[in-house]
Amino acid sequence: PVCPHFAHHVWHAVLRKTDPVAWPDARPVDKKMTRSYGFLKGTARSLRLDAAKELKALKGKQPKGAYVYVAGTYPDWRKAVLEIARRACADASGLVEKKVLLQALKADPNFAKGSTFEKQAKLAMQFGSFMHDYASEVGIDAFDDVLPFSQVDVLNESKEYLSKCIFSGSILDIQIIDLDATPSPPGPEKKIGNASPGKVTMHLFAE
């Protein structure tokens, strides 16, 4: 609220302009930029929250750096969830209610007893609920199984910022690990396996 009033004051009282202020025309929303910014903001928050647990695991040792794991592809069962969500939204010509999506997942033969993804049925419901919340923020493009931006590029350009988010005021050696291009990534398998498109994981390593 301050900016337009201050701009008005500068234009008329300081610069002595009498003609009306010409505001720039609004441009279309850059969805790719919006999603990449949302990804960076969410990543910074998740790394900050993970840092406390990771420090505890180091048992008093000083962290030397961090591996940040980035996955570019979803496992097959998650791809199935996203496909079901896209199909449900296409039938409704927009984002369906969460309960409608969860019902579609529950009824889908991919997650029925004896099916290919029977063991992931409960996880599918959780993932579907999470992605529906995300789609409520960014639109149904959230259900695409390929992100419209490079996660690796975004994170590599922002390593100093991410480091300061993990440890305020200090710089940490952050290594972005592209799991699609790294056959044998360093660090614990659990952390590596938990990474998925749009959701990175982190492992701090000591001296």
C-alpha positions in Angstrom: 0.0 0.0 0.0 2.9 2.4 0.5 4.4 2.2 -3.0 1.6 3.8 -5.1 1.2 6.7 -2.6 4.9 7.3 -2.5 5.2 7.1 -6.3 2.3 9.6 -6.6 4.0 11.9 -4.2 7.4 11.8 -6.1 5.6 12.2 -9.5 3.6 15.3 -8.5 5.4 16.9 -5.5 9.0 16.2 -6.3 9.2 16.0 -10.1 6.4 18.5 -10.5 4.7 16.4 -13.2 1.1 17.4 -14.0 0.2 14.6 -16.4 -1.3 11.4 -15.0 1.0 8.6 -14.1 1.2 6.0 -16.8 1.2 2.5 -15.3 2.7 -0.3 -17.3 0.4 -2.8 -19.0 0.0 -6.1 -17.1 1.7 -9.0 -18.8 0.5 -12.6 -18.8 1.6 -14.7 -15.8 4.8 -16.6 -16.6 3.7 -20.0 -15.2 7.1 -21.6 -15.8 8.7 -18.8 -13.7 6.1 -19.0 -11.1 6.5 -22.7 -10.6 10.3 -22.5 -10.6 10.1 -19.8 -7.9 7.7 -21.9 -5.9 10.0 -24.9 -6.2 13.0 -22.8 -5.0 11.0 -21.4 -2.1 9.7 -24.8 -1.0 13.2 -26.3 -1.3 14.7 -23.7 0.9 12.1 -24.3 3.5 12.4 -28.1 3.4 16.2 -27.9 3.6 16.0 -25.6 6.6 13.7 -28.0 8.4 15.9 -31.0 7.5 19.0 -29.3 8.8 18.2 -29.9 12.5 17.7 -33.6 12.0 20.8 -33.9 9.9 22.9 -32.1 12.4 21.7 -34.4 15.1 22.8 -37.4 13.0 26.3 -35.9 12.8 26.6 -36.3 16.6 28.5 -33.0 17.2 30.7 -33.1 14.1 31.0 -29.9 12.1 29.2 -30.3 8.7 31.5 -29.9 5.7 28.9 -29.8 3.0 25.6 -31.1 1.8 24.4 -33.4 -1.0 21.1 -32.2 -2.4 19.4 -35.0 -4.4 17.3 -34.1 -7.4 15.1 -36.5 -9.3 13.7 -35.7 -12.7 11.3 -38.7 -13.1 8.6 -40.2 -10.9 8.4 -43.9 -10.1 5.7 -45.7 -12.1 3.1 -45.8 -9.3 3.3 -42.0 -8.9 3.0 -41.6 -12.7 -0.2 -43.6 -12.5 -1.6 -41.3 -9.8 -0.8 -38.3 -11.9 -2.4 -39.8 -15.0 -5.6 -40.6 -13.0 -5.6 -37.0 -11.7 -5.2 -35.6 -15.2 -8.0 -37.8 -16.5 -10.4 -36.8 -13.7 -9.7 -33.1 -14.3 -10.1 -33.4 -18.0 -13.5 -35.0 -17.5 -14.5 -32.1 -15.2 -12.8 -29.4 -17.3 -10.9 -28.2 -14.3 -9.6 -29.1 -10.9 -11.9 -31.6 -9.2 -12.6 -31.7 -5.5 -10.0 -33.6 -3.4 -12.6 -36.2 -2.4 -13.4 -36.9 -6.1 -9.8 -37.5 -6.9 -9.3 -39.8 -3.9 -12.4 -41.7 -4.9 -11.0 -42.1 -8.4 -7.7 -43.4 -7.0 -9.4 -45.8 -4.7 -11.5 -47.2 -7.6 -8.7 -47.4 -10.1 -7.6 -51.0 -11.0 -4.0 -50.0 -10.9 -4.2 -49.9 -7.1 -6.7 -52.7 -6.5 -5.9 -56.0 -4.6 -3.7 -58.2 -6.7 -2.7 -55.3 -9.0 0.7 -54.0 -10.0 0.7 -51.2 -7.4 -1.3 -52.9 -4.7 1.5 -52.3 -2.1 1.6 -48.6 -3.0 -2.2 -48.1 -2.7 -2.0 -46.2 0.7 0.9 -44.1 -0.5 -1.0 -43.3 -3.7 -3.8 -41.8 -1.6 -1.3 -39.7 0.4 0.5 -38.6 -2.8 -2.8 -37.7 -4.5 -3.9 -35.6 -1.6 -0.5 -33.8 -1.5 -0.6 -33.1 -5.2 -4.2 -31.9 -5.1 -3.1 -29.3 -2.5 -0.2 -28.3 -4.8 -2.6 -28.1 -7.8 -4.8 -25.7 -5.8 -1.9 -23.3 -5.7 -0.4 -23.6 -9.1 -3.1 -25.1 -11.3 -3.7 -28.5 -12.8 -0.3 -28.4 -14.5 0.9 -29.7 -11.1 -0.3 -33.1 -12.3 2.2 -33.2 -15.3 4.8 -35.9 -14.8 7.5 -33.7 -16.3 8.4 -30.4 -14.7 8.5 -27.3 -17.1 11.8 -26.2 -15.8 15.2 -27.6 -14.9 15.4 -28.3 -11.1 19.2 -28.7 -11.4 19.7 -25.3 -13.1 17.5 -23.5 -10.6 19.3 -25.0 -7.6 22.8 -24.6 -9.1 22.1 -20.9 -9.7 20.9 -20.5 -6.0 23.5 -22.6 -4.1 24.7 -19.6 -2.0 21.1 -18.7 -1.1 20.3 -22.3 -0.2 23.4 -22.5 2.0 22.3 -19.4 4.0 18.9 -20.9 4.4 20.3 -24.1 5.9 22.8 -22.2 8.2 22.1 -18.6 8.6 25.0 -16.3 7.8 27.4 -19.1 6.7 28.3 -20.7 3.4 28.1 -24.5 3.1 29.6 -26.5 0.3 26.4 -27.7 -1.5 26.6 -30.3 -4.2 23.5 -30.7 -6.4 23.2 -34.4 -7.3 21.3 -35.0 -10.5 20.0 -38.6 -9.9 19.1 -39.0 -13.6 22.7 -38.4 -14.6 24.5 -40.0 -11.6 24.6 -43.8 -11.7 26.2 -44.1 -8.2 25.3 -41.1 -6.1 27.1 -40.6 -2.8 25.2 -40.7 0.5 22.6 -42.9 2.2 20.2 -44.8 -0.1 17.1 -43.8 1.9 17.7 -40.1 1.2 18.4 -40.8 -2.4 15.3 -42.9 -2.8 13.0 -40.3 -1.2 13.8 -37.6 -3.8 11.1 -37.0 -6.4 10.4 -34.3 -9.0 9.8 -31.0 -7.2 10.8 -32.5 -3.9 14.5 -32.7 -3.1 16.2 -34.5 -0.2 19.5 -33.5 1.6 22.3 -35.3 3.4 24.9 -33.3 5.4 28.4 -34.8 5.5 31.1 -34.0 8.0 34.9 -33.3 7.8 
